[in-house]
Amino acid sequence: MLGLVVPWYFYINHVTNSIVNERWDVPSVVYARPLELYKNKKISPQALMFELDSLGYIQVSNTPKLGQYQRFQSSFDIYTKGFDFAEGGSVPRRLKLKLANGVVESISPDLYRLEPKVIGHFFSAGLENRQPIKVEEIPDTMVTGLQAVEDRSFSEHHGVSWFGILRAAIKNILAGEVVQGGSTITQQLVKNKLQYNHNSLLRKLHEALAATLLETKLDKKAIIEMYFNEIYWGQDGKVSIHGVVEAAEYYFAKPVTRLSVAEQALLVGIIKGPSWYNPFKQAQRATARRNLVLNTWYETGVIGKNQWQSATQQPLGLSQHRRLKTDFEDYMDVVKRQLRSQFSPSDLKQKGLKIFTYLDPYIQYKTTQTAKNTNQWLSTDVESAIVVSGAQNAELLAITGSKNAKSHYNRALLAKRQIGSLIKPLVYLAGLELLPGFDLQQPLNDSELTVTTTDGKLWQPKNWDQQSWGEISAERALIYSRNQATVDLGLKVGLDNFIAYLTQLGLNINRSDHPSLFLGAIDLTPFEVQHLFGLFASRGKNQQIYAVNYITQSNGKLLSQSQQVRQKQPKTAHIDAINRALHAITTEGTANKVTQKFNLPQPMFGKTGTTNKGRDSWFSGFNQELLVTVWVGRDDNKPTPYSGSNGALILWSHLFMNL
């Protein structure tokens, strides 16, 4: 007997010690940017409603309560949920605003930030989503209510309630089936930790001894806190929802502290069977279970009569924000790249960091929809990729790497393709920067020319229309994308000087000794192209596009913040000269469809790019607010019928029309 009992005791003692000393793997959370609302803020009613819906706010027809909003024509009444930001929290409050002509006409209070949307996590191998919380932060009704439903003698027993086991056994015998369990909260915690998948007398003995030992090592407060942070509350796809914080977010898109009595009761009721009482799939069954919990709370004095009557009449009030399918995986690819140099994978999966990005959920949705509609405007055999950032601030707002939502290949970040004429603004900028006395009114020779390359071969560049215009101004050559004139300028700058200049701007290219570089014989991803044109959109200020804004520890302490890396900064006058030509391209040059067909608000700036036989169709363009790069082509690099102006430009224009 001793040979069996003593090892068994030491095993159970080891199990309870592991429970006491366990440190959860807390995944890091990635957030979108918080929406700031203030007078004259540009935002459409559709964009505001999308933001509210994606954050789990529920639209109502009467006075809104916490997490709800009411809309009457262009006026909004929002009861916000609050959020703890690193620099100070936004408290829940009523927010009233009116929109007119796409801007906030009036707002009270004057400035408010909505909470940011969660766009991703860094999970450990177990795919468990959990954010720990102190028991003091959980509503008292929920703490005492859990005990009333699951373990009324919790404060009295020492891990096992023998009276509860006897009572449950009698009820089960009388019912002829298992209708009640006798496990205490401590036993349930042990069961959850040990993860038994079978019922047996030995398992019950394990639980009973472990629960008794655990209560000698932890006080009641610590046990109930661990229970709320450990217990399983359901499944979000492959990810397990553990802990009350994630349960409140998953079902109601609210902090635990903001849950109503009815919402608390539903969560406590779900514990008995998260799949059986899944409120998304079994609303009637979940409602009956919630009301049973509320009845128990009323009978045991956890809540009063008025609370009971009101709560039982409430709808489930589940948030539908998870059903708004917006794909953030491509954006998360950029976030992961940016974090590699700062944090190890284990830090991201275990330490519960909070990563705040620049992603705009509404712009990301519209970008994804635009790529998805590629087949509507172009042929079905081409793919597309789109990158959107702030024109002035280099903040990455959205990125989509495929027209197919099921594609796992992020072309915007990974597909290196020849950029064609997109390189030309940089050739002319280099001329302004490196050639004394050169300006865009200087003449260039748009005529046939022959260049002897370093390997002794002859290269004869041709214009896209197979014609030569003779002597034309540099500005006109850029506006109409003349190849021969561009090479004429490139040769004056010098190939080595041009490569060195691109390097100073932060563009790392494979060493090229062929003058075709002046016409875009260089492979870049759409994301890298976005960096280049960010130089023009920001008038020389920004050359690196960033996804991550700042990172905090789980307690809100700031760890790091993004900073623009300064490369060589061109003269503003030179950038402005190029931008005047980029604007003319959209009104009279190769991208005139922007104004003549799509009638987009002015001023717009941009440049088309096309490689041989339409293998790559590009357009990178911007206004005062947004910079967007679009690529269209085939994955197998076969020819397409599209140039920059009738391929990528079409998607670009439709996106701008819908923002």
SEPA-98722 format. One record per residue (C-alpha): residue in one letter; z, x, y. Coordinates in steps of 0.25 Angstrom, whole numbers, padded with zeros to 4 digits, always signed. Layout:
AZXY;...
This chain:
M+0000+0000+0000;L+0004+0011+0010;G-0010+0018+0006;L-0017+0006+0011;V-0008+0001+0023;V-0006+0015+0030;P-0021+0018+0031;W-0023+0004+0035;Y-0013+0005+0046;F-0018+0018+0051;Y-0032+0012+0051;I-0028+0000+0059;N-0020+0009+0069;H-0032+0017+0071;V-0040+0004+0074;T-0031-0001+0084;N-0030+0013+0091;S-0045+0013+0092;I-0044-0001+0099;V-0033+0004+0108;N-0041+0017+0112;E-0055+0011+0112;R-0064+0013+0124;W-0075+0004+0125;D-0089+0008+0128;V-0092+0001+0141;P-0107+0000+0144;S-0111+0004+0158;V-0117-0007+0166;V-0130-0007+0174;Y-0131-0016+0186;A-0143-0020+0195;R-0141-0019+0210;P-0132-0030+0216;L-0139-0040+0225;E-0134-0038+0239;L-0136-0051+0248;Y-0136-0050+0263;K-0143-0057+0275;N-0158-0053+0275;K-0157-0048+0261;K-0171-0050+0255;I-0170-0059+0243;S-0177-0071+0238;P-0170-0084+0232;Q-0177-0080+0218;A-0171-0066+0218;L-0157-0071+0222;M-0157-0082+0211;F-0162-0072+0201;E-0151-0062+0205;L-0140-0073+0204;D-0146-0078+0191;S-0147-0064+0185;L-0132-0061+0189;G-0128-0074+0181;Y-0125-0083+0193;I-0127-0098+0190;Q-0134-0107+0199;V-0126-0120+0202;S-0129-0132+0211;N-0115-0133+0217;T-0105-0123+0223;P-0106-0110+0215;K-0094-0104+0208;L-0093-0089+0204;G-0106-0084+0198;Q-0114-0096+0203;Y-0124-0099+0214;Q-0130-0111+0221;R-0144-0111+0228;F-0149-0121+0238;Q-0163-0118+0242;S-0162-0104+0249;S-0146-0104+0250;F-0137-0098+0239;D-0123-0100+0236;I-0118-0089+0226;Y-0104-0087+0221;T-0104-0072+0217;K-0097-0065+0206;G-0093-0052+0213;F-0095-0038+0208;D-0087-0025+0208;F-0096-0014+0215;A-0092+0000+0216;E-0091-0001+0231;G-0083-0014+0231;G-0085-0028+0224;S-0091-0040+0228;V-0082-0052+0226;P-0086-0066+0221;R-0089-0075+0233;R-0098-0086+0238;L-0111-0080+0243;K-0120-0089+0251;L-0134-0085+0256;K-0147-0091+0261;L-0161-0085+0259;A-0173-0087+0268;N-0187-0080+0267;G-0182-0070+0256;V-0170-0065+0263;V-0155-0069+0264;E-0154-0077+0277;S-0139-0079+0277;I-0128-0075+0267;S-0113-0076+0267;P-0106-0066+0265;D-0115-0057+0272;L-0117-0047+0260;Y-0114-0049+0246;R-0118-0041+0233;L-0120-0049+0220;E-0116-0042+0207;P-0126-0033+0201;K-0133-0038+0188;V-0130-0030+0175;I-0144-0024+0170;G-0139-0015+0159;H-0129-0008+0151;F-0127+0005+0144;F-0121+0001+0131;S-0115+0009+0120;A-0120+0008+0105;G-0112-0004+0103;L-0119-0012+0114;E-0106-0018+0118;N-0106-0023+0133;R-0091-0022+0138;Q-0085-0020+0151;P-0069-0019+0150;I-0060-0027+0159;K-0045-0027+0162;V-0038-0040+0157;E-0032-0042+0171;E-0047-0044+0176;I-0049-0055+0166;P-0045-0070+0170;D-0031-0074+0166;T-0037-0087+0160;M-0046-0079+0151;V-0035-0069+0146;T-0025-0080+0143;G-0036-0089+0138;L-0041-0079+0128;Q-0027-0079+0122;A-0026-0094+0122;V-0039-0095+0114;E-0038-0083+0105;D-0024-0079+0104;R-0013-0087+0110;S-0001-0078+0105;F-0008-0066+0110;S+0004-0062+0118;E+0014-0064+0107;H+0008-0058+0094;H+0007-0043+0090;G-0008-0043+0087;V-0008-0054+0076;S-0004-0069+0077;W+0001-0073+0063;F+0004-0087+0069;G-0010-0088+0074;I-0016-0083+0060;L-0007-0094+0053;R-0012-0105+0063;A-0026-0101+0061;A-0025-0101+0046;I-0019-0115+0046;K-0030-0120+0055;N-0041-0114+0047;I-0035-0119+0034;L-0034-0133+0039;A-0048-0132+0045;G-0054-0127+0032;E-0061-0116+0040;V-0058-0105+0050;V-0056-0112+0063;Q-0046-0102+0070;G-0043-0088+0069;G-0029-0081+0070;S-0033-0068+0076;T-0026-0063+0089;I-0033-0057+0101;T-0029-0044+0096;Q-0034-0046+0082;Q-0048-0051+0088;L-0048-0038+0096;V-0046-0030+0084;K-0056-0037+0076;N-0066-0035+0088;K-0063-0020+0088;L-0064-0019+0073;Q-0077-0027+0072;Y-0074-0033+0058;N-0086-0041+0053;H-0079-0048+0042;N-0067-0056+0039;S-0056-0052+0029;L-0042-0051+0027;L-0042-0036+0029;R-0049-0038+0042;K-0038-0047+0047;L-0027-0038+0042;H-0034-0026+0050;E-0035-0035+0062;A-0020-0039+0061;L-0015-0025+0059;A-0024-0020+0070;A-0020-0031+0080;T-0005-0028+0077;L-0007-0013+0080;L-0015-0015+0092;E-0005-0024+0099;T+0005-0012+0097;K-0005-0003+0105;L-0010-0013+0116;D-0003-0023+0124;K-0008-0037+0125;K-0015-0035+0138;A-0023-0023+0133;I-0027-0031+0120;I-0032-0043+0128;E-0039-0034+0138;M-0046-0027+0126;Y-0049-0040+0120;F-0057-0045+0132;N-0064-0032+0133;E-0068-0031+0118;I-0071-0045+0113;Y-0085-0048+0110;W-0091-0059+0118;G-0106-0060+0114;Q-0119-0053+0113;D-0129-0050+0124;G-0141-0046+0115;K-0137-0033+0108;V-0125-0031+0117;S-0111-0036+0113;I-0103-0042+0124;H-0089-0037+0124;G-0078-0040+0133;V-0075-0051+0143;V-0082-0044+0155;E-0096-0044+0148;A-0094-0058+0142;A-0091-0063+0156;E-0104-0056+0161;Y-0112-0060+0149;Y-0109-0075+0149;F-0106-0078+0164;A-0111-0066+0172;K-0097-0065+0178;P-0085-0055+0179;V-0074-0059+0170;T-0065-0062+0182;R-0074-0072+0187;L-0075-0081+0175;S-0071-0095+0176;V-0061-0102+0166;A-0073-0108+0159;E-0080-0095+0157;Q-0068-0088+0153;A-0066-0099+0142;L-0080-0097+0137;L-0078-0082+0135;V-0065-0084+0128;G-0072-0094+0119;I-0083-0086+0116;I-0074-0075+0110;K-0073-0083+0097;G-0088-0082+0094;P-0097-0076+0104;S-0109-0080+0096;W-0104-0094+0092;Y-0100-0097+0106;N-0111-0090+0113;P-0112-0099+0126;F-0127-0095+0128;K-0131-0100+0115;Q-0120-0110+0111;A-0116-0116+0124;Q-0110-0129+0118;R-0102-0121+0108;A-0097-0111+0119;T-0094-0123+0128;A-0085-0129+0118;R-0078-0116+0115;R-0076-0114+0129;N-0069-0127+0131;L-0061-0125+0119;V-0056-0112+0125;L-0053-0120+0139;N-0045-0131+0131;T-0037-0120+0125;W-0034-0113+0138;Y-0030-0127+0144;E-0021-0130+0132;T-0014-0116+0133;G-0013-0117+0149;V-0023-0106+0152;I-0030-0115+0161;G-0026-0128+0168;K-0032-0142+0166;N-0041-0141+0178;Q-0047-0127+0174;W-0049-0133+0160;Q-0056-0145+0164;S-0065-0138+0174;A-0068-0127+0164;T-0072-0136+0152;Q-0082-0143+0161;Q-0089-0130+0165;P-0103-0126+0160;L-0103-0113+0152;G-0109-0106+0165;L-0116-0095+0157;S-0124-0085+0165;Q-0138-0084+0162;H-0141-0071+0168;R-0143-0064+0155;R-0155-0073+0152;L-0162-0068+0164;K-0170-0058+0157;T-0173-0046+0166;D-0175-0033+0160;F-0168-0021+0165;E-0171-0011+0154;D-0181-0004+0162;Y-0172-0002+0174;M-0161+0002+0164;D-0170+0013+0160;V-0170+0019+0174;V-0155+0017+0175;K-0153+0025+0162;R-0162+0037+0167;Q-0154+0037+0180;L-0141+0038+0173;R-0144+0049+0163;S-0140+0060+0172;Q-0127+0054+0176;F-0121+0047+0163;S-0121+0050+0149;P-0125+0038+0139;S-0110+0037+0134;D-0105+0035+0149;L-0115+0024+0151;K-0112+0017+0138;Q-0096+0019+0139;K-0091+0020+0153;G-0095+0007+0159;L-0102+0012+0171;K-0108+0003+0181;I-0122+0007+0185;F-0128+0000+0197;T-0143+0000+0199;Y-0153-0004+0209;L-0160-0014+0200;D-0164-0028+0207;P-0164-0038+0196;Y-0173-0048+0203;I-0184-0037+0206;Q-0182-0032+0191;Y-0185-0046+0186;K-0197-0047+0195;T-0202-0033+0191;T-0201-0037+0176;Q-0208-0050+0178;T-0219-0043+0185;A-0221-0033+0174;K-0220-0044+0164;N-0232-0051+0171;T-0241-0039+0170;N-0250-0047+0160;Q-0251-0058+0170;W-0258-0049+0180;L-0264-0038+0172;S-0269-0036+0157;T-0259-0037+0146;D-0262-0023+0141;V-0255-0016+0153;E-0241-0013+0155;S-0233-0012+0168;A-0221-0005+0174;I-0214-0008+0188;V-0204-0001+0196;V-0197-0007+0208;S-0188+0000+0218;G-0183-0001+0232;A-0193+0004+0242;Q-0183+0011+0251;N-0171+0014+0242;A-0177+0019+0229;E-0169+0009+0221;L-0175+0005+0208;L-0175-0010+0208;A-0183-0014+0195;I-0192-0007+0184;T-0200-0013+0173;G-0207-0005+0163;S-0215-0015+0156;K-0222-0029+0157;N-0215-0032+0143;A-0201-0035+0143;K-0200-0030+0129;S-0205-0016+0132;H-0195-0005+0131;Y-0204+0005+0138;N-0201+0007+0152;R-0215+0011+0158;A-0209+0011+0172;L-0200+0023+0168;L-0207+0029+0157;A-0222+0027+0158;K-0228+0040+0164;R-0242+0036+0169;Q-0252+0042+0179;I-0250+0037+0193;G-0264+0038+0199;S-0265+0035+0214;L-0250+0033+0215;I-0249+0048+0218;K-0258+0047+0230;P-0247+0044+0241;L-0240+0056+0236;V-0253+0065+0238;Y-0254+0060+0252;L-0240+0061+0255;A-0241+0076+0250;G-0252+0078+0260;L-0244+0073+0271;E-0232+0081+0267;L-0239+0094+0263;L-0252+0095+0272;P-0250+0099+0286;G-0256+0089+0296;F-0261+0080+0285;D-0259+0064+0287;L-0266+0052+0281;Q-0276+0052+0292;Q-0282+0065+0287;P-0296+0064+0280;L-0297+0066+0265;N-0310+0068+0257;D-0312+0057+0247;S-0324+0063+0241;E-0328+0069+0227;L-0320+0082+0224;T-0319+0091+0213;V-0306+0099+0210;T-0305+0110+0201;T-0292+0109+0193;T-0283+0121+0188;D-0290+0121+0174;G-0304+0122+0181;K-0308+0108+0178;L-0315+0100+0189;W-0308+0087+0194;Q-0315+0076+0202;P-0307+0065+0206;K-0313+0051+0209;N-0309+0039+0217;W-0306+0026+0210;D-0319+0020+0216;Q-0327+0032+0213;Q-0331+0033+0227;S-0328+0043+0238;W-0324+0040+0252;G-0326+0053+0259;E-0317+0057+0270;I-0305+0047+0272;S-0291+0048+0278;A-0280+0051+0268;E-0273+0038+0271;R-0286+0030+0267;A-0287+0039+0255;L-0273+0035+0251;I-0275+0020+0254;Y-0287+0019+0245;S-0282+0029+0235;R-0294+0039+0236;N-0293+0049+0225;Q-0302+0060+0230;A-0296+0060+0244;T-0282+0061+0237;V-0286+0073+0229;D-0292+0079+0242;L-0278+0078+0248;G-0271+0082+0236;L-0279+0095+0235;K-0276+0098+0250;V-0261+0096+0246;G-0262+0104+0234;L-0259+0100+0220;D-0247+0110+0218;N-0242+0106+0232;F-0243+0091+0228;I-0236+0093+0215;A-0225+0101+0222;Y-0224+0089+0232;L-0222+0079+0222;T-0211+0087+0215;Q-0204+0088+0229;L-0204+0072+0229;G-0197+0072+0216;L-0209+0069+0207;N-0209+0077+0194;I-0223+0079+0189;N-0229+0087+0178;R-0236+0099+0184;S-0250+0095+0187;D-0261+0104+0191;H-0272+0094+0192;P-0276+0087+0205;S-0277+0074+0198;L-0262+0073+0202;F-0267+0069+0216;L-0272+0056+0209;G-0260+0053+0201;A-0262+0061+0188;I-0247+0061+0186;D-0239+0053+0176;L-0227+0045+0182;T-0219+0033+0178;P-0218+0020+0187;F-0204+0024+0190;E-0208+0038+0195;V-0219+0032+0203;Q-0209+0023+0210;H-0201+0036+0214;L-0214+0041+0221;F-0217+0028+0229;G-0202+0027+0232;L-0205+0039+0241;F-0215+0030+0249;A-0207+0017+0249;S-0194+0024+0254;R-0202+0032+0265;G-0198+0045+0258;K-0183+0042+0256;N-0183+0039+0241;Q-0189+0046+0229;Q-0181+0042+0217;I-0179+0028+0212;Y-0165+0025+0207;A-0160+0014+0198;V-0145+0017+0198;N-0137+0015+0211;Y-0123+0019+0207;I-0114+0019+0195;T-0099+0016+0194;Q-0088+0017+0184;S-0083+0005+0177;N-0072+0004+0188;G-0083+0004+0199;K-0081+0019+0203;L-0094+0025+0208;L-0100+0036+0199;S-0113+0039+0205;Q-0124+0033+0215;S-0138+0036+0215;Q-0144+0045+0226;Q-0158+0047+0231;V-0163+0061+0227;R-0170+0067+0238;Q-0183+0074+0236;K-0193+0079+0246;Q-0194+0068+0257;P-0208+0067+0263;K-0209+0064+0278;T-0207+0049+0281;A-0220+0050+0290;H-0228+0054+0278;I-0222+0044+0269;D-0225+0033+0280;A-0240+0038+0280;I-0241+0036+0265;N-0234+0023+0266;R-0244+0018+0276;A-0255+0021+0266;L-0248+0014+0255;H-0247+0002+0264;A-0262+0002+0267;I-0264+0003+0252;T-0258-0011+0250;T-0266-0017+0261;E-0280-0010+0260;G-0279+0000+0249;T-0279+0000+0234;A-0267-0009+0234;N-0272-0020+0244;K-0269-0031+0234;V-0255-0030+0238;T-0259-0037+0252;Q-0272-0043+0249;K-0269-0050+0236;F-0254-0051+0235;N-0251-0052+0249;L-0238-0044+0248;P-0229-0043+0261;Q-0232-0031+0269;P-0230-0019+0270;M-0233-0015+0256;F-0236+0000+0251;G-0241+0005+0238;K-0251+0013+0230;T-0259+0010+0218;G-0262+0019+0206;T-0272+0019+0195;T-0275+0029+0185;N-0288+0031+0177;K-0294+0018+0171;G-0282+0011+0175;R-0272+0017+0165;D-0261+0016+0176;S-0261+0006+0187;W-0250+0008+0198;F-0245+0002+0210;S-0233+0007+0218;G-0229+0000+0231;F-0218-0004+0240;N-0214-0012+0252;Q-0201-0010+0260;E-0192-0015+0249;L-0198-0012+0235;L-0206-0001+0229;V-0213-0005+0216;T-0222+0003+0206;V-0230-0004+0196;W-0238+0003+0184;V-0248-0004+0175;G-0255+0002+0163;R-0256+0003+0148;D-0246+0010+0139;D-0258+0016+0131;N-0263+0022+0144;K-0277+0015+0142;P-0285+0010+0154;T-0282-0003+0161;P-0291-0011+0171;Y-0280-0009+0182;S-0279+0000+0194;G-0267+0000+0203;S-0272-0011+0212;N-0275-0021+0201;G-0264-0017+0191;A-0250-0012+0195;L-0252-0018+0209;I-0253-0032+0204;L-0240-0031+0197;W-0234-0024+0209;S-0239-0035+0219;H-0234-0047+0210;L-0220-0040+0209;F-0219-0039+0224;M-0224-0053+0226;N-0212-0058+0217;L-0201-0050+0224;
